[in-house]
Amino acid sequence: MQEITFITGNQGKADYLAKYLGHPVAHRKVDLDEIQSMDLRKIVEHKVRQAYEIIKTPALVEDVALEFEALNGLPGPFIRFFVERVPFETICFMLDGKTRNAIAKCVFGYYDGKSLQLFEGELKGRIAETPAGENGYGWDRLFIPEGYDVTRASLDEENDKKTYLQLKPFKELKIFLEKLWKQ
């Protein structure tokens, strides 16, 4: 069975992935250079190749983006920097008088030194007029998934899981990894 290391410093992410896959997932925190690009796929490809070069075993990385239609896709993959430096209220205020449509995206990347695989998921929605909710992390207080009237941070556990599984391409990733583990 081929071991894969999930590159993350977030124990919760690693635990959730292992729970969903029904398989233990080794994880490790590794500082990676993050290229500047609006293309989430390019960012993930760079990160997973770099991770492999550092750990010398098959690597799995993940990254997310939150694209605002009114800002032509910004902040996109730079959303982490926005939520670290700009108050949530200011982010919401930036869209006053503009469309609040947004798309949340997630890409997982796998690389074993030869084979590169990318798995993509997305969740349409809109940016709230004001931040709300206490659950989740990152931009969950800003994003209202399509079909809902509250932010992801305000969803009950069942709907949080439902929208999380829409955003994260776990199903495709699981099918791919199960084939590897059988080899």
C-alpha positions as CSV (number, residue, x, y, z in Angstrom):
1,M,0.0,0.0,0.0
2,Q,1.4,3.4,-1.0
3,E,1.6,5.9,1.7
4,I,0.7,9.5,0.9
5,T,1.5,12.5,3.1
6,F,-1.1,15.4,3.3
7,I,0.8,18.6,3.6
8,T,-1.0,20.7,6.1
9,G,-0.4,22.2,9.5
10,N,-4.1,21.9,10.3
11,Q,-4.8,18.8,12.3
12,G,-8.5,19.2,11.8
13,K,-8.2,19.2,8.1
14,A,-6.1,16.0,8.2
15,D,-8.5,14.3,10.6
16,Y,-11.5,15.3,8.4
17,L,-9.8,14.0,5.3
18,A,-8.9,10.7,7.0
19,K,-12.5,10.3,8.3
20,Y,-14.0,10.9,4.8
21,L,-11.5,8.6,3.1
22,G,-11.9,5.9,5.8
23,H,-8.2,5.5,5.8
24,P,-5.4,7.0,8.0
25,V,-3.7,9.9,6.4
26,A,-0.2,10.9,7.4
27,H,0.2,14.7,7.5
28,R,3.0,17.0,7.9
29,K,3.5,20.8,8.1
30,V,5.9,22.0,5.5
31,D,6.6,25.6,4.6
32,L,6.0,25.9,0.9
33,D,6.5,28.9,-1.5
34,E,3.2,30.0,-2.9
35,I,3.5,31.4,-6.3
36,Q,1.4,34.5,-7.2
37,S,-1.2,33.5,-9.7
38,M,-5.0,33.8,-10.2
39,D,-4.9,30.2,-11.4
40,L,-5.6,28.0,-8.4
41,R,-4.5,24.9,-10.4
42,K,-1.1,26.4,-11.1
43,I,-0.7,27.3,-7.4
44,V,-1.6,23.7,-6.3
45,E,0.7,22.1,-9.0
46,H,3.6,24.2,-7.8
47,K,3.0,23.5,-4.2
48,V,2.6,19.7,-4.6
49,R,5.7,19.4,-6.7
50,Q,7.7,21.4,-4.2
51,A,6.3,19.3,-1.3
52,Y,7.4,16.1,-3.1
53,E,10.9,17.5,-3.5
54,I,11.1,18.3,0.2
55,I,9.6,15.1,1.6
56,K,10.6,12.7,-1.1
57,T,7.4,10.7,-0.9
58,P,4.0,11.0,-2.6
59,A,2.4,14.3,-1.5
60,L,-1.1,15.7,-1.3
61,V,-1.8,19.4,-1.0
62,E,-5.0,21.5,-1.0
63,D,-5.7,25.2,-1.7
64,V,-8.9,27.2,-1.9
65,A,-10.0,30.4,-3.6
66,L,-13.0,32.7,-3.2
67,E,-13.7,34.6,-6.5
68,F,-15.9,37.7,-6.4
69,E,-17.7,38.3,-9.7
70,A,-17.7,42.1,-9.2
71,L,-13.9,42.1,-8.8
72,N,-13.3,39.9,-11.9
73,G,-12.3,36.9,-9.8
74,L,-10.4,38.7,-7.0
75,P,-9.5,38.0,-4.3
76,G,-9.5,34.4,-5.6
77,P,-6.5,32.4,-4.2
78,F,-5.5,35.5,-2.3
79,I,-8.5,35.3,0.0
80,R,-6.4,34.0,2.8
81,F,-4.4,37.3,2.8
82,F,-7.6,39.3,2.7
83,V,-9.2,37.6,5.7
84,E,-5.9,37.9,7.7
85,R,-5.5,41.6,7.0
86,V,-8.8,43.2,6.1
87,P,-11.7,43.2,8.6
88,F,-14.6,41.1,7.4
89,E,-16.9,44.1,7.5
90,T,-14.6,45.9,5.0
91,I,-14.6,43.0,2.6
92,C,-18.4,42.9,2.6
93,F,-18.6,46.7,2.2
94,M,-16.3,46.6,-0.9
95,L,-19.2,45.0,-2.8
96,D,-21.9,47.5,-1.8
97,G,-23.8,48.5,-5.0
98,K,-22.2,45.7,-6.9
99,T,-23.1,42.0,-7.6
100,R,-22.3,39.9,-4.6
101,N,-22.1,36.7,-6.7
102,A,-19.1,34.5,-5.8
103,I,-17.6,31.1,-6.4
104,A,-15.7,29.2,-3.8
105,K,-13.1,26.8,-5.3
106,C,-11.0,24.0,-3.9
107,V,-8.2,22.0,-5.6
108,F,-6.4,19.0,-4.3
109,G,-3.1,18.1,-5.9
110,Y,-1.3,14.7,-5.8
111,Y,2.3,14.1,-7.0
112,D,4.5,11.1,-6.6
113,G,7.5,12.2,-8.6
114,K,6.0,11.0,-11.9
115,S,2.2,11.4,-11.9
116,L,0.4,14.7,-11.2
117,Q,-3.3,14.6,-10.5
118,L,-5.5,17.6,-9.7
119,F,-9.1,17.3,-8.3
120,E,-11.4,20.3,-8.4
121,G,-14.5,21.3,-6.6
122,E,-16.6,24.5,-6.5
123,L,-19.6,26.0,-4.7
124,K,-21.5,28.9,-6.1
125,G,-23.0,31.5,-3.8
126,R,-22.7,35.2,-2.8
127,I,-21.0,37.4,-0.3
128,A,-23.0,38.5,2.7
129,E,-23.8,42.1,3.3
130,T,-22.4,41.7,6.8
131,P,-20.3,38.9,8.2
132,A,-22.3,36.4,10.3
133,G,-21.9,33.1,12.2
134,E,-19.5,31.6,14.7
135,N,-18.7,28.2,13.0
136,G,-16.2,27.3,10.3
137,Y,-13.0,29.1,9.6
138,G,-11.4,31.4,7.1
139,W,-14.0,33.1,5.0
140,D,-17.0,31.0,6.1
141,R,-18.5,34.2,7.9
142,L,-18.6,35.9,4.5
143,F,-19.9,33.3,2.1
144,I,-23.6,32.3,1.6
145,P,-23.8,29.1,-0.5
146,E,-26.3,29.0,-3.3
147,G,-29.7,27.8,-2.0
148,Y,-29.1,29.2,1.5
149,D,-29.9,32.5,3.2
150,V,-27.1,32.3,5.8
151,T,-23.3,32.2,5.7
152,R,-21.5,28.9,5.9
153,A,-20.5,29.9,9.4
154,S,-24.2,30.0,10.4
155,L,-25.2,26.7,8.9
156,D,-26.2,23.7,11.1
157,E,-23.9,20.7,11.1
158,E,-25.9,18.8,8.4
159,N,-25.9,21.7,5.9
160,D,-22.3,22.6,6.8
161,K,-21.2,19.1,5.9
162,K,-23.4,19.1,2.7
163,T,-21.9,22.4,1.4
164,Y,-18.4,21.3,2.5
165,L,-18.7,18.1,0.4
166,Q,-19.9,20.2,-2.6
167,L,-16.8,22.4,-2.3
168,K,-14.2,19.8,-1.6
169,P,-13.6,17.2,-4.3
170,F,-13.4,14.3,-1.8
171,K,-15.3,11.8,-3.9
172,E,-12.9,12.0,-6.9
173,L,-9.9,12.1,-4.6
174,K,-11.1,9.0,-2.7
175,I,-11.6,7.0,-5.9
176,F,-8.1,7.9,-7.1
177,L,-6.5,7.1,-3.7
178,E,-8.3,3.8,-3.3
179,K,-6.9,2.6,-6.6
180,L,-3.4,3.6,-5.4
181,W,-3.8,1.8,-2.1
182,K,-4.8,-1.4,-3.8
183,Q,-1.6,-1.5,-5.8
